[in-house]
Every structure is written in structure tokens, then in C-alpha cells.
């Protein structure tokens, strides 16, 4: 049986809607569009969540393709 994998993320409000995120040794930002009161310097948190779903679908497809020895030339997912 595989061990339990713990994943942690940290988020910190910097100003207005600008948020700094940290995962492992990576730093990234989230913000809101200008029409929503942000400065539009980064994707909104909901946009990151939708992107995460698309990225998970691609990752799963890639894993299955490798297991079945299928050489994928590309994958595009639109959510």
C-alpha cells in the first residue's frame, strides 16, 4: 500500500486582490480583472481552478497513453 502524500499550499494577500501563492519552491500570483477591482496582473483564483481541471485531464490522458504505449502527438482540453 502506498504511503499518504501530503500536498501543501500557502496563500497570502498582498494588496487589494493580489494574492501570492507558494507551492513547493514555486511562487505565483492571482488577481482579479480590472473590471472586478483587481489589477489584472495574473489569473483569478477561479481561472486557476478551471485550468487545474484541464491540466488534470491532460495528465491522466498522458499517464493512460504511456501505460498503453500510445504515442500522443498532442492534447488540448477546453473547460
C-alpha distance (Angstrom), angle and dihedral (degrees) to the residues before:
residue distance angle dihedral
X1 . . .
X2 3.81 . .
X3 3.78 119.5 .
X4 3.77 123.8 -109.5
X5 3.78 113.4 -86.8
X6 3.78 116.1 -145.5
X7 3.79 119.0 -155.9
X8 3.78 120.0 -173.1
X9 3.78 132.4 -171.5
X10 3.78 130.8 -175.8
X11 3.81 127.5 -154.3
X12 3.80 126.6 -170.8
X13 3.81 128.4 -175.2
X14 3.81 108.9 -127.8
X15 3.80 102.9 175.2
X16 3.81 138.2 -29.1
X17 3.83 101.1 -25.7
X18 3.82 98.0 -24.5
X19 3.81 109.5 120.7
X20 3.79 127.7 -175.0
X21 3.77 115.8 -145.7
X22 3.79 128.7 -163.6
X23 3.79 126.8 -165.4
X24 3.82 119.5 167.7
X25 3.82 103.3 -39.0
X26 3.81 93.9 -29.4
X27 3.81 125.5 107.3
X28 3.80 123.0 -162.3
X29 3.79 139.2 159.4
X30 3.78 140.2 -130.1
X31 3.79 127.3 -162.6
X32 3.78 140.6 158.8
X33 3.80 127.8 -106.4
X34 3.80 115.7 -94.1
X35 3.82 91.9 -107.8
X36 3.82 87.6 59.9
X37 3.81 94.9 49.9
X38 3.80 99.1 -92.1
X39 3.78 132.1 110.8
X40 3.84 96.2 -117.5
X41 3.83 93.4 -127.4
X42 3.81 94.2 133.6
X43 3.81 141.8 8.7
X44 3.79 118.2 -71.6
X45 3.82 117.4 -107.7
X46 3.82 91.0 -107.1
X47 3.82 89.7 52.6
X48 3.81 89.2 52.8
X49 3.81 89.5 51.0
X50 3.81 92.5 51.4
X51 3.82 90.3 46.4
X52 3.83 88.9 50.2
X53 3.80 90.7 56.6
X54 3.81 91.4 51.0
X55 3.81 91.3 46.4
X56 3.83 91.1 50.4
X57 3.80 91.1 51.8
X58 3.81 90.6 51.1
X59 3.81 91.9 46.5
X60 3.80 92.4 51.1
X61 3.81 91.1 47.2
X62 3.81 90.3 50.6
X63 3.83 92.6 49.3
X64 3.82 92.1 48.9
X65 3.82 91.4 46.2
X66 3.81 91.0 52.0
X67 3.81 91.1 48.3
X68 3.80 90.6 51.4
X69 3.82 92.3 41.1
X70 3.79 93.0 -118.5
X71 3.80 113.9 153.7
X72 3.80 105.6 -139.6
X73 3.78 115.8 -156.3
X74 3.78 93.3 -164.9
X75 3.76 145.6 -30.2
X76 3.79 128.5 -147.3
X77 3.80 122.8 -174.3
X78 3.78 125.3 -173.5
X79 3.80 118.0 -167.0
